[in-house]
Structure formats: structure tokens, C-alpha cells
Amino acid sequence: MKIGIDILGGDFAPDAALQGACLAHAEIPSGVKIVLIGDQEQIKSSLATMGFDPSVFEIVHATDEIGMGEHPVKAFIQKPDSTIAVGFRLMQEGSLDAFSSCGNSGAMLVGAMKTIKAIPGVIRPCITTAFPKETGGYNLLLDVGTNADCKPDVLYQFAVLGKLYAEHVFGIKNPKVGLLNIGEEPEKGNLVAQATHKLMEDSKDFNFVGNVEGRHIFSDVADVIVCEGFTGNVVLKFAELFYSKIKSRGICDDYFDQFNYELYGGTPILGINGTVIIGHGISSPLAIKNMLLLSYKITLAQLPEKIKQVF
């Protein structure tokens, strides 16, 4: 198994990415190779300074990068030698089993759709995030930013994707699927929510438990919560802000400490023909380590193949 990482992606590249790769190497089983994509001399020099043997990694040379502020489509096309473009080219060739980056998330989405492409039958791939439950375990919320507007059939597919991710990566048997809404009754919400509820209520594809409200996101009412990317991103950013405010006030709490993004590393793009993880631009070495471990876990679970079989 080969897991690739963009060394030039993120606000603290390349040091944070290299340190994270070293931390991941200590935890990933032997036989799994981490592939560093970036400037070869810079990588070797930095690893030597850190006192780490470069030979434990595979290095693929790429000196160009896609900046955070660049237009994703234009940059991906105009910079074929960028670390992101090279990473996806390796994925397309079958030289990588997974690829991750903390760089331009738009370029990562463009790269995924242009190279390894969506799984046939998937209308729109999406991204997800995990929220800790007060009772233990996690709630998966999707979409959290890829698709701002969604029709009912797209939201229905998000439920299927979320169910498969919860089952095969988080180990949740027959996960409960809820639809995020402004009330629990079937007739609540806008026209899209009402139509989606009607699609989901008799589904045999997943265990639908009905509408869930914002107050249920951290409870055990559901294991997978479906919404369009606009709402999901607002919820995600609010949770991140809430955690930062708690830490800035010096509050230590075992439950709220689980809101730390570093523990999760990144989010997979669900519904594409491969394992692709998008990390936070401000990722620390700990976050990057966990991003690589998540890449390994998803690849080991053969999640894209299982999604393909279902669709």
C-alpha cells in the first residue's frame, strides 16, 4: 500500500507535513509506504535536519504548488507539475492507493473529479466531518461544504455514502441516519427537506430515523446526519469556533477536547474512485499524522470499492 502526501500544501509546509509524515511512519504497519510529493532536495535536507532517515519514504519530485488563493480549475490545468496535479496523476496511474493534502481544497476537488472521477451512479461526491457524541462515539455530518445547494435525490445519496463510511471505517453496525431540519415532524422545513424526508422514510438502503434538529448533533439520536453543504459548513465552522473559544478561556474538559480538528486529520471525498483526503490549511504535525492514518484506515477498509458495489 502506498499513501501519498502533498508536502507543499498547508500554511506550515513543508515542515509540518514532513514532521507529520515521520509521526505517521512510526504508527503505520510495515509494508505501507508513505510517498512524499514535493521538492526532493528540500525534503531530504529537512529530514536530515530532523534526524530522520529519508530512505524510509518514497520521494516524488515536484517543485510547483497551487496557492490557497488561486482559482482551482485554472491552477490545476495550468500547473501540471504542481504537487496536487502530480499526486492525482500518480493516483490515476495506480501508483498511489491514497492521496492527501492540506493545500487548496478546491484544487483537490477539481483534481479528484478530473482524474480518478466520481463512482458511476454518484450524482455529487461530498465531504464529511465527525462530531463526538456525549455518550461516546461519533456523529457523521455530510455534506459540509462541497455542495451548497442539493436536490432530494442528492441528499438521499449522501445518506447512503454516510452509512457506508460509518459502517466500514467507524465500525458502526446499521447506523441510524437522520435528516437535519428545523423540526422533527415530517412536514417541517423547506420544500427540499420535506421532499427528501418522503424519499427517505421508506428506504431500505439505510436505517432512517427521521428529522433531527441542531440540538441532536452531539446526541445519540443518529449516527449519520444529512444536510446540504451550506448548512453543514456553517455547523462545522461554528463547532470549530466554539472549541477555540473554550480553549482561549483556559477551560479543560475531556468531552470538548474531542472537538480538536487535529484528532481527525482531514475529511475524505466520498463517492470518488479512490481515497482522497483534504486536510485543514492550518494543520499541525499531529493533524497531518492523523490525516495519513485516516488515509490508511479508509484504504484498508476498501471504502471506495464498497461504495462502487452498492451504487
C-alpha positions as CSV (number, residue, x, y, z in Angstrom):
1,M,0.0,0.0,0.0
2,K,1.3,3.5,-0.9
3,I,-0.1,6.6,0.7
4,G,0.9,9.9,-0.8
5,I,1.0,13.4,0.8
6,D,1.5,16.8,-0.7
7,I,4.5,18.2,1.2
8,L,4.0,21.8,-0.1
9,G,0.3,22.1,0.9
10,G,-0.8,24.0,4.0
11,D,0.2,27.1,5.9
12,F,3.1,25.5,7.7
13,A,4.5,23.5,4.8
14,P,6.9,21.8,4.3
15,D,7.9,21.3,7.9
16,A,4.5,20.4,9.4
17,A,3.9,17.9,6.6
18,L,7.3,16.2,7.0
19,Q,7.0,16.1,10.8
20,G,3.5,14.6,10.5
21,A,4.8,12.0,8.0
22,C,7.5,11.0,10.4
23,L,4.9,10.6,13.2
24,A,2.7,8.5,11.0
25,H,5.6,6.3,9.9
26,A,6.0,5.2,13.5
27,E,2.4,4.1,13.7
28,I,1.6,2.7,10.2
29,P,2.3,-1.0,9.8
30,S,5.4,-2.2,7.9
31,G,4.6,-2.7,4.3
32,V,2.8,0.6,4.0
33,K,4.9,3.2,2.2
34,I,4.4,6.9,2.7
35,V,5.1,8.8,-0.5
36,L,6.3,12.4,-0.1
37,I,5.5,14.7,-3.1
38,G,7.5,17.8,-3.2
39,D,10.9,19.3,-3.8
40,Q,13.3,16.3,-3.4
41,E,16.3,18.3,-2.2
42,Q,14.2,20.3,0.3
43,I,12.7,17.1,1.6
44,K,16.0,15.3,2.1
45,S,17.6,18.4,3.7
46,S,14.7,18.9,6.1
47,L,14.5,15.3,7.1
48,A,18.3,15.2,7.7
49,T,17.9,18.3,9.9
50,M,15.2,16.5,11.9
51,G,17.5,13.5,12.2
52,F,15.1,11.2,10.2
53,D,16.3,8.8,7.6
54,P,14.8,9.8,4.2
55,S,15.1,6.2,2.8
56,V,12.1,5.1,4.8
57,F,9.9,7.2,2.5
58,E,9.4,7.3,-1.3
59,I,10.0,10.7,-2.7
60,V,8.4,12.0,-5.9
61,H,9.9,15.3,-7.1
62,A,7.6,18.2,-7.7
63,T,8.5,21.9,-7.2
64,D,5.4,23.7,-8.3
65,E,2.5,24.3,-5.9
66,I,-1.1,25.6,-6.1
67,G,-1.6,28.5,-3.7
68,M,-4.6,28.8,-1.4
69,G,-5.9,31.9,-3.3
70,E,-5.6,30.5,-6.8
71,H,-8.5,29.6,-8.9
72,P,-8.8,25.8,-8.5
73,V,-9.7,24.8,-12.1
74,K,-7.2,27.2,-13.8
75,A,-4.4,26.4,-11.4
76,F,-4.9,22.6,-11.8
77,I,-4.8,22.8,-15.6
78,Q,-2.0,25.4,-15.8
79,K,0.2,23.8,-13.3
80,P,0.6,20.1,-14.3
81,D,3.8,19.8,-12.3
82,S,2.3,21.1,-9.1
83,T,2.3,18.7,-6.1
84,I,-1.5,18.3,-6.3
85,A,-1.5,17.6,-10.0
86,V,1.4,15.1,-9.6
87,G,-0.4,13.4,-6.7
88,F,-3.5,12.8,-8.8
89,R,-1.5,11.7,-11.8
90,L,0.1,9.0,-9.6
91,M,-3.4,8.1,-8.4
92,Q,-4.7,7.8,-11.9
93,E,-1.7,5.6,-12.9
94,G,-2.3,3.3,-9.9
95,S,1.0,4.2,-8.3
96,L,-0.8,5.5,-5.2
97,D,-3.6,4.0,-3.1
98,A,-4.4,7.2,-1.3
99,F,-3.5,10.9,-1.6
100,S,-3.9,13.7,0.9
101,S,-3.1,17.4,1.0
102,C,-3.6,20.4,3.3
103,G,-3.4,22.7,0.3
104,N,-6.0,24.3,-2.0
105,S,-9.2,22.3,-1.2
106,G,-10.9,23.4,-4.4
107,A,-8.0,22.1,-6.5
108,M,-8.2,18.8,-4.6
109,L,-11.9,18.5,-5.6
110,V,-11.1,19.5,-9.2
111,G,-8.3,17.0,-9.3
112,A,-10.4,14.2,-8.0
113,M,-13.2,14.9,-10.5
114,K,-10.9,15.4,-13.5
115,T,-8.6,12.4,-12.9
116,I,-10.0,9.5,-10.8
117,K,-13.6,10.8,-11.3
118,A,-16.8,10.1,-9.5
119,I,-18.0,6.5,-9.0
120,P,-20.7,5.7,-11.7
121,G,-24.1,6.4,-10.2
122,V,-22.9,9.0,-7.7
123,I,-24.5,12.3,-8.6
124,R,-22.3,14.5,-6.5
125,P,-19.4,13.4,-4.3
126,C,-19.3,15.1,-0.8
127,I,-17.2,15.7,2.2
128,T,-18.0,14.9,5.8
129,T,-16.9,15.6,9.4
130,A,-17.1,13.7,12.6
131,F,-18.6,15.2,15.8
132,P,-18.1,13.5,19.2
133,K,-21.2,12.3,20.9
134,E,-21.8,13.0,24.6
135,T,-22.4,9.2,25.0
136,G,-19.3,8.2,23.2
137,G,-18.6,7.5,19.6
138,Y,-19.2,9.9,16.7
139,N,-21.9,11.5,14.6
140,L,-21.0,12.0,10.9
141,L,-22.4,15.1,9.2
142,L,-22.4,15.4,5.5
143,D,-22.1,17.4,3.3
144,V,-20.0,20.1,5.0
145,G,-19.1,22.3,2.1
146,T,-18.8,20.7,-1.3
147,N,-22.4,21.2,-2.5
148,A,-24.1,24.3,-1.2
149,D,-27.4,23.5,-2.9
150,C,-28.8,20.0,-3.2
151,K,-31.9,18.3,-4.6
152,P,-33.6,15.5,-2.7
153,D,-32.0,12.7,-4.7
154,V,-28.6,14.0,-3.9
155,L,-29.3,14.2,-0.2
156,Y,-30.6,10.7,-0.4
157,Q,-27.3,9.6,-1.9
158,F,-25.4,11.4,0.9
159,A,-27.3,9.2,3.4
160,V,-26.1,6.1,1.5
161,L,-22.5,7.4,1.4
162,G,-22.6,8.3,5.1
163,K,-24.0,4.9,6.1
164,L,-21.2,3.1,4.2
165,Y,-18.5,5.3,5.8
166,A,-19.9,4.9,9.3
167,E,-20.1,1.1,8.8
168,H,-16.8,0.3,7.2
169,V,-14.5,2.9,8.7
170,F,-16.1,3.8,12.1
171,G,-17.4,0.3,12.7
172,I,-21.0,1.3,13.4
173,K,-23.4,-1.5,12.7
174,N,-26.6,-0.5,11.0
175,P,-26.0,3.2,11.6
176,K,-29.0,5.5,12.3
177,V,-29.5,8.1,9.6
178,G,-31.2,11.4,10.3
179,L,-32.1,14.4,8.1
180,L,-31.1,17.8,9.6
181,N,-34.1,20.0,9.8
182,I,-35.8,22.8,11.9
183,G,-38.2,20.3,13.5
184,E,-38.8,16.6,14.0
185,E,-42.1,16.4,12.3
186,P,-42.1,15.2,8.6
187,E,-43.9,18.3,7.4
188,K,-41.3,20.7,8.9
189,G,-38.6,22.5,6.9
190,N,-38.4,23.9,3.4
191,L,-39.7,22.1,0.2
192,V,-36.4,20.3,-0.3
193,A,-36.3,18.9,3.2
194,Q,-39.9,17.8,3.0
195,A,-39.4,16.1,-0.3
196,T,-36.2,14.4,1.0
197,H,-38.0,13.1,4.0
198,K,-40.6,11.5,1.8
199,L,-37.8,9.8,-0.3
200,M,-36.0,8.6,2.9
201,E,-38.9,7.5,5.0
202,D,-39.5,4.1,3.3
203,S,-35.9,3.5,2.3
204,K,-34.4,0.0,2.6
205,D,-30.9,1.4,1.8
206,F,-30.3,2.7,5.3
207,N,-31.9,2.9,8.8
208,F,-33.7,6.3,8.6
209,V,-34.8,7.7,12.0
210,G,-36.5,10.9,10.6
211,N,-35.7,14.5,11.1
212,V,-33.1,15.6,13.6
213,E,-32.6,19.1,14.9
214,G,-29.4,21.1,15.6
215,R,-29.7,20.1,19.3
216,H,-29.3,16.4,18.4
217,I,-26.0,16.8,16.6
218,F,-24.0,15.7,19.7
219,S,-26.5,13.2,20.9
220,D,-27.2,9.5,20.2
221,V,-30.3,10.2,18.2
222,A,-28.5,9.4,14.9
223,D,-25.1,8.2,13.7
224,V,-25.2,9.9,10.3
225,I,-26.8,13.3,9.8
226,V,-27.5,14.5,6.2
227,C,-27.7,18.1,5.0
228,E,-26.7,20.3,2.1
229,G,-23.1,21.7,2.1
230,F,-24.2,25.3,3.0
231,T,-25.8,24.3,6.3
232,G,-23.2,21.7,7.0
233,N,-20.3,24.1,6.6
234,V,-22.0,26.6,9.0
235,V,-22.4,23.9,11.6
236,L,-18.8,22.8,11.2
237,K,-17.3,26.3,11.4
238,F,-19.5,27.1,14.5
239,A,-18.2,23.9,16.2
240,E,-14.6,25.0,15.4
241,L,-15.2,28.4,16.8
242,F,-16.9,27.0,19.9
243,Y,-13.8,24.8,20.6
244,S,-11.4,27.7,20.1
245,K,-13.4,29.9,22.5
246,I,-13.3,27.2,25.1
247,K,-9.6,26.8,24.8
248,S,-8.9,30.6,24.8
249,R,-10.7,30.7,28.2
250,G,-8.5,28.0,29.6
251,I,-11.3,25.5,30.0
252,C,-10.2,21.9,30.1
253,D,-12.8,19.3,29.5
254,D,-12.4,15.7,28.2
255,Y,-15.5,15.9,26.0
256,F,-14.9,19.3,24.5
257,D,-11.2,18.4,23.9
258,Q,-12.5,15.9,21.3
259,F,-13.6,18.9,19.1
260,N,-9.9,19.5,18.3
261,Y,-9.6,19.1,14.5
262,E,-6.1,17.7,14.9
263,L,-7.5,14.4,16.2
264,Y,-9.3,13.8,12.9
265,G,-6.7,15.0,10.4
266,G,-9.0,15.6,7.5
267,T,-12.0,14.6,5.5
268,P,-12.4,12.1,2.7
269,I,-14.1,13.0,-0.5
270,L,-16.9,10.3,-0.6
271,G,-18.1,9.0,-3.9
272,I,-14.9,9.0,-6.0
273,N,-12.8,6.2,-7.4
274,G,-10.1,6.3,-4.7
275,T,-9.1,7.5,-1.3
276,V,-8.5,11.3,-1.3
277,I,-8.3,13.3,2.0
278,I,-8.5,17.0,2.3
279,G,-6.7,18.5,5.4
280,H,-7.1,21.8,7.1
281,G,-4.8,24.6,5.8
282,I,-3.5,25.2,9.4
283,S,-2.8,21.6,10.0
284,S,-0.1,20.8,12.6
285,P,2.1,17.8,12.5
286,L,-0.4,15.9,14.8
287,A,-3.2,16.7,12.4
288,I,-1.2,15.5,9.4
289,K,-0.2,12.3,11.2
290,N,-3.9,11.6,11.8
291,M,-4.7,12.5,8.2
292,L,-2.3,9.9,7.0
293,L,-3.6,7.3,9.5
294,L,-7.1,8.0,8.2
295,S,-5.9,7.5,4.6
296,Y,-4.6,4.1,5.7
297,K,-7.7,3.2,7.5
298,I,-10.0,4.1,4.6
299,T,-7.8,2.3,2.1
300,L,-7.6,-0.8,4.3
301,A,-11.4,-0.8,4.5
302,Q,-11.6,-0.6,0.7
303,L,-14.3,2.0,1.1
304,P,-14.4,3.3,-2.5
305,E,-14.8,-0.3,-3.7
306,K,-17.6,-0.9,-1.3
307,I,-19.4,2.3,-2.4
308,K,-18.9,1.2,-6.0
309,Q,-20.5,-2.2,-5.3
310,V,-23.6,-0.5,-3.7
311,F,-24.1,2.1,-6.5
